[in-house]
Amino acid sequence: MSTPSEPELWERRVAELRFSMEAHGAAVVVSAHGELDITSSQRFDDCLSEAAAASDQVILDMSAVDFMDTTALAVIVTHWRRQAEEGGVFLLAGARYRYTKALWITGLADRLPMYDTVGEAVAALAGTGSGAATGPGASEPGEQGEPEATAG
């Protein structure tokens, strides 16, 4: 009777990271499943780049993310800024505090456009006509609570 070695036990406990992309109208939803960390940051970056090449409206579904470190946060911020600079939109959906604390610790949860569900993010894009998100976190990168000009 043999017993599994330590690495075999560890390997079984680590969930494999998976990405999927799906079109929702003009937007592309990227779903991440598993842990976003330094070992997956290049794959994560490549996946978001592929989504951005397909659409100027990208929604990152984080509802199945079990862990996120600061390297993943850097990838997210890079893509958010790039989309905004090119006139596009980058929204987060389903981020759970327990697993994505880095967003809140850094204050980015207040700056990035975040929605509870993908459905809410898609609806926000559809409801504005321009694709721009509204509410907390909808500011352009570099803005610090500057008031928006309103037509009136």
C-alpha positions in Angstrom: 0.0 0.0 0.0 1.5 3.3 -1.1 0.7 6.7 0.2 0.9 9.8 -2.0 3.9 12.0 -1.7 3.6 15.6 -0.4 3.8 17.3 -3.8 1.0 15.1 -5.1 -1.3 16.1 -2.3 -0.4 19.8 -2.9 -1.0 19.6 -6.6 -4.5 18.2 -6.1 -5.5 21.1 -3.9 -4.5 23.9 -6.3 -7.3 24.6 -8.7 -6.2 25.0 -12.3 -6.6 28.5 -13.6 -9.0 28.8 -16.5 -10.0 31.7 -18.7 -13.0 31.9 -21.1 -14.2 34.6 -23.4 -17.8 35.2 -24.5 -19.4 37.9 -26.5 -22.3 39.8 -24.9 -23.6 42.2 -27.5 -20.7 44.6 -28.4 -18.8 43.6 -25.2 -16.5 40.7 -24.5 -16.7 39.1 -21.1 -13.5 37.4 -19.9 -14.2 35.0 -17.0 -11.4 34.0 -14.8 -11.6 30.8 -12.7 -9.0 30.0 -10.0 -6.1 32.0 -8.7 -4.7 35.1 -10.3 -1.1 35.4 -9.2 2.5 35.8 -10.5 2.5 32.3 -12.1 -0.5 33.2 -14.2 0.0 36.9 -14.9 1.3 36.5 -18.4 -1.6 34.2 -19.4 -4.0 36.7 -17.8 -2.4 39.6 -19.6 -2.6 37.7 -22.9 -6.2 36.8 -22.4 -7.2 40.4 -21.7 -5.2 41.6 -24.7 -7.1 39.2 -26.9 -10.4 40.5 -25.5 -9.4 44.1 -26.1 -8.4 43.3 -29.7 -11.9 41.9 -30.2 -13.9 44.7 -28.6 -13.4 48.1 -27.0 -15.8 47.0 -24.2 -14.3 44.4 -21.9 -15.9 43.0 -18.8 -13.7 41.0 -16.5 -15.9 38.5 -14.6 -14.1 37.8 -11.3 -16.9 35.8 -9.6 -14.9 32.6 -9.7 -11.5 34.1 -8.7 -10.3 32.3 -5.5 -7.2 34.5 -5.0 -5.6 37.6 -6.5 -2.2 39.1 -5.8 -0.7 42.4 -6.8 0.7 41.1 -10.1 -2.8 40.4 -11.2 -3.9 43.8 -10.0 -1.2 45.4 -12.1 -2.5 43.5 -15.2 -6.0 44.8 -14.4 -4.9 48.4 -14.0 -2.8 48.3 -17.2 -5.8 47.0 -19.2 -8.2 49.5 -17.6 -5.9 52.4 -18.4 -5.3 51.2 -22.0 -9.0 50.7 -22.7 -9.8 54.2 -21.3 -6.9 55.9 -23.3 -8.2 54.3 -26.5 -11.8 55.4 -25.8 -13.0 52.0 -24.6 -14.4 50.6 -21.4 -13.0 48.0 -18.9 -15.4 46.9 -16.2 -15.1 44.4 -13.4 -17.9 42.2 -12.3 -18.4 39.8 -9.4 -15.3 40.7 -7.4 -15.6 39.2 -4.0 -13.8 41.0 -1.2 -12.6 37.8 0.5 -10.7 36.7 -2.6 -9.8 40.0 -4.2 -8.8 42.1 -1.2 -6.0 43.8 -3.1 -8.6 45.9 -5.0 -9.9 47.4 -1.7 -6.6 47.6 0.1 -5.1 49.7 -2.7 -8.2 51.9 -3.0 -8.8 50.7 -6.6 -12.2 49.3 -5.8 -13.3 52.9 -5.5 -11.8 53.9 -8.8 -12.4 50.9 -11.1 -15.9 50.5 -12.6 -17.2 47.5 -10.6 -20.5 45.7 -10.8 -22.0 42.9 -8.7 -22.7 40.7 -11.7 -21.9 40.4 -15.4 -25.6 41.1 -16.1 -25.4 44.5 -14.3 -22.2 45.4 -16.2 -23.7 44.5 -19.5 -26.9 46.5 -18.6 -24.7 49.5 -17.7 -23.0 49.4 -21.1 -26.4 49.1 -22.9 -28.0 51.8 -20.8 -25.5 54.5 -21.5 -25.4 54.3 -25.3 -21.8 55.4 -25.2 -20.6 52.4 -23.3 -19.3 54.5 -20.5 -19.9 53.2 -17.0 -21.4 55.5 -14.3 -21.1 55.6 -10.6 -18.1 55.0 -8.3 -15.1 53.9 -10.1 -16.2 55.1 -13.5 -13.6 57.9 -13.6 -10.9 57.9 -16.2 -7.4 56.8 -15.0 -5.6 59.8 -13.4 -8.8 61.6 -12.3 -9.1 62.2 -8.6 -12.7 62.8 -7.9 -13.0 65.7 -10.5 -16.5 66.7 -11.1 -18.0 65.7 -14.4 -19.2 68.5 -16.7 -22.9 68.2 -17.4 -24.8 69.6 -20.3 -27.7 71.6 -19.2 
